[in-house]
Amino acid sequence: MLRWAATDPAKNLTDGLGYCFAGGGIGYTPGMSEIPNVNVTLEADIEQMLARCGVLLTKPRRVIANALLAHHQHVTAEQLYDQIRQSGHKVSRATIYNTLGLFAQKGLIRPIYIDAASTFYDSNTSHHHHFFNVDSGKLIDMKENMLPDTLAASLPPGTELETIDLVFRIRDKRR
């Protein structure tokens, strides 16, 4: 699990680490490779992070944020709904979907679109790619960036790279 490196968690939340994106863009942005992993472990840190991003702190949003941001995970909205219900909290599906959209817009989580019917939400917002196992339905982080160095030189004239989101579909080996 990736964690912030600074020894003072409050410093991470206040020293201009750009994880709140006004434009709502998420993914790789050239020159922004230092976007921190927003996983935090303390409820106070989570609340401070939400406030810094301009998120109104309602009780349901706190419950969702604590379930989603306390550790690195890939979850669908339905998995998060089940996780929250199992912890004894009651939050509607509509609130979960709306909050996930808000958190993604603020750059707190990263939506990973598998297909038209499946979206995972990644609490690790650092630049990385994924494997999706079609047999197990699991989303797995890739350990290395596998993009060629020549990609920037291959772009059409007058353009720049805005974002890259890669998901490699894999399956279990057949025996």
Secondary structure as the mmCIF struct_conf table of DSSP 4:
data_model
#
loop_
_struct_conf.conf_type_id
_struct_conf.id
_struct_conf.beg_label_comp_id
_struct_conf.beg_label_asym_id
_struct_conf.beg_label_seq_id
_struct_conf.end_label_comp_id
_struct_conf.end_label_asym_id
_struct_conf.end_label_seq_id
BEND BEND1 THR A 7 THR A 7
HELX_RH_AL_P HELX_RH_AL_P1 PRO A 9 THR A 14
BEND BEND2 ASP A 15 ASP A 15
TURN_TY1_P TURN_TY1_P1 ALA A 22 GLY A 23
BEND BEND3 GLY A 27 GLY A 27
TURN_TY1_P TURN_TY1_P2 PRO A 30 GLY A 31
TURN_TY1_P TURN_TY1_P3 SER A 33 GLU A 34
HELX_LH_PP_P HELX_LH_PP_P1 ILE A 35 ASN A 37
BEND BEND4 THR A 41 THR A 41
HELX_RH_AL_P HELX_RH_AL_P2 GLU A 43 ARG A 52
TURN_TY1_P TURN_TY1_P4 CYS A 53 GLY A 54
HELX_RH_AL_P HELX_RH_AL_P3 LYS A 59 LEU A 69
BEND BEND5 ALA A 70 HIS A 71
STRN STRN1 HIS A 74 VAL A 75
HELX_RH_AL_P HELX_RH_AL_P4 ALA A 77 GLN A 86
TURN_TY1_P TURN_TY1_P5 SER A 87 GLY A 88
HELX_RH_AL_P HELX_RH_AL_P5 ARG A 93 GLN A 105
TURN_TY1_P TURN_TY1_P6 LYS A 106 GLY A 107
BEND BEND6 LEU A 108 ILE A 109
STRN STRN2 ARG A 110 ASP A 115
TURN_TY1_P TURN_TY1_P7 ALA A 116 ALA A 117
STRN STRN3 SER A 118 ASP A 122
BEND BEND7 SER A 123 SER A 123
BEND BEND8 SER A 126 HIS A 127
STRN STRN4 HIS A 130 ASN A 133
TURN_TY1_P TURN_TY1_P8 VAL A 134 SER A 136
STRN STRN5 LEU A 139 ASP A 141
BEND BEND9 LYS A 143 GLU A 144
TURN_TY1_P TURN_TY1_P9 ASP A 149 LEU A 151
HELX_RH_3T_P HELX_RH_3T_P1 ALA A 152 SER A 154
BEND BEND10 LEU A 155 LEU A 155
HELX_LH_PP_P HELX_LH_PP_P2 PRO A 156 PRO A 156
TURN_TY1_P TURN_TY1_P10 PRO A 157 GLY A 158
STRN STRN6 VAL A 167 ILE A 170
HELX_LH_PP_P HELX_LH_PP_P3 ASP A 172 ARG A 174
#
